[in-house]
Amino acid sequence: PIYAVGIWSKVMGPSFDFYPNMQKTILYKMHSTVSVPMDYELYAKGDLAGYVKFSPTELKNIPGRAYADFYVILNLPYKIEEPGIHRIDIGVIEAGVAGAGDGSGAGGRTAVEDTIKIRVLFPEPYLKASLNIPDGNVNEVIPCTISLENWGEKPINNIEATINIYDSSNKSIATIKTDSTSLQRGGYGSLTALLDTMKFTQGEYHGMAVIDWDGNKKTVEDSFQIGDLDVDIVSYTAEFEQNKIS
């Protein structure tokens, strides 16, 4: 027989920025969905799994339909060499029916996992960015947003961008400038600009943003559509009578 097991925490899929000798304790709840007492095993996967401890180390004789608390304790090292996102998968798996003896046959064990993400910053400033230009209509003003993340240990002092707009024939039809900003170590921010579509026609468009940050260049792109009003409802039946066509 195959049952199921659930997992819950106040914040599922938590993310943390690494710092030397980082310590975190996270409370989880395991949810039993079976009707009989069951034992459960706890485990961690990923390149940082060796820095994870559980309290308690296993869940024994958990009553059916019950919740059981356990803590995930992170004790990370002074330094992690590889920058980027490190995933730690925290899991609970059925160990077997509590008190059951040896038997024969075949069955299945279900497991459930949550992922903890540890972001390790780069030694130097490292900019991640994405461009978002929403769809709009002719004669509207569309807000263009560039989302920014500094994945570096050092701040970025000045960031600004130029957004070039191209039509479906890859012809440049507009250029707009964004505001400017700065980012602290590991910080988040955005740049914005307004696109006036007064002289546009309906169709497919493409935006390319060239970001200038402390003398460096980065390019991000996005596609969007411009529409126009084709049909306007000028009147309609406000009331309907039974057994009549309206």
Number of C-alpha atoms within 10 A of each C-alpha: 6 9 13 15 19 17 20 15 14 10 10 12 15 13 15 13 13 21 16 11 13 14 13 13 14 15 14 20 16 23 20 24 16 17 11 14 18 21 18 21 15 22 17 21 15 13 11 18 16 13 14 18 17 17 14 12 14 14 20 18 14 20 18 14 13 15 16 14 15 17 16 20 16 19 17 19 14 11 12 16 9 11 15 15 16 19 19 22 19 22 18 22 20 21 17 17 16 15 11 9 7 5 6 5 4 6 7 11 13 13 18 15 20 19 18 19 18 19 19 22 24 19 11 14 20 18 22 13 19 15 22 17 21 14 14 17 18 19 15 14 14 18 15 20 18 22 15 20 18 24 26 23 17 18 17 21 13 13 23 20 23 17 23 17 21 18 18 10 9 10 11 14 12 16 14 16 17 20 12 15 15 19 22 17 18 21 17 16 15 20 21 18 19 15 17 15 17 11 9 18 14 14 14 15 22 19 21 18 26 16 22 16 20 13 8 9 12 13 15 16 18 15 17 14 16 19 15 13 8 5 6 6 5 5 6 7 6 6 6 9 7 6 6 6 6 10
